[in-house]
Amino acid sequence: MRKFDPWPVFFRREWNRNWPFLVGFAITGAVITKMTLGLTEEDMKKSPYAQELARMKQKK
């Protein structure tokens, strides 16, 4: 007699519960990646955040 394998049931149930999170995470990651790859050196020089980060690194 074959034993019952619970893993396929578990994965199917978890996929049905978590697919919106996984898809949203993938879309968000793709958008952030696309935006950051589109930055240029000019954008970095104009950014107050990047300027503050550069100042903090120089102090160390």
C-alpha positions in Angstrom: 0.0 0.0 0.0 1.3 3.4 -1.0 1.8 6.0 1.7 0.0 9.4 1.5 2.3 12.2 0.5 1.2 15.5 2.0 3.6 17.8 0.2 1.7 18.2 -3.0 -1.4 19.2 -1.0 0.6 21.6 1.1 2.3 23.3 -1.9 -1.0 23.6 -3.8 -2.7 25.2 -0.8 0.2 27.6 0.0 0.4 28.6 -3.7 -3.3 29.5 -3.7 -2.8 31.6 -0.6 0.5 33.3 -1.5 0.5 33.9 -5.2 -0.7 37.5 -4.9 2.2 38.3 -2.6 4.7 36.5 -4.9 3.5 38.2 -8.0 3.4 41.6 -6.3 6.9 41.1 -5.0 8.1 40.2 -8.5 6.5 43.3 -10.1 7.8 45.6 -7.4 11.3 44.2 -7.8 11.1 44.6 -11.6 9.9 48.2 -11.3 12.6 49.1 -8.8 15.3 47.5 -10.9 14.2 49.3 -14.0 14.1 52.6 -12.2 17.6 52.2 -10.7 19.2 51.0 -13.9 17.9 54.1 -15.6 19.8 56.5 -13.3 22.8 58.3 -14.7 25.8 60.0 -13.1 24.0 63.3 -13.5 21.0 62.1 -11.5 23.3 60.8 -8.8 25.1 64.2 -8.6 21.7 66.1 -8.3 20.3 63.7 -5.6 20.4 65.1 -2.1 20.3 61.5 -0.7 23.4 60.5 -2.7 25.2 63.7 -1.7 24.5 63.0 2.0 25.6 59.4 1.6 28.8 60.5 0.0 29.5 62.9 2.9 28.8 60.2 5.4 31.3 57.8 3.7 34.0 60.5 3.6 33.7 61.0 7.4 34.4 57.4 8.1 
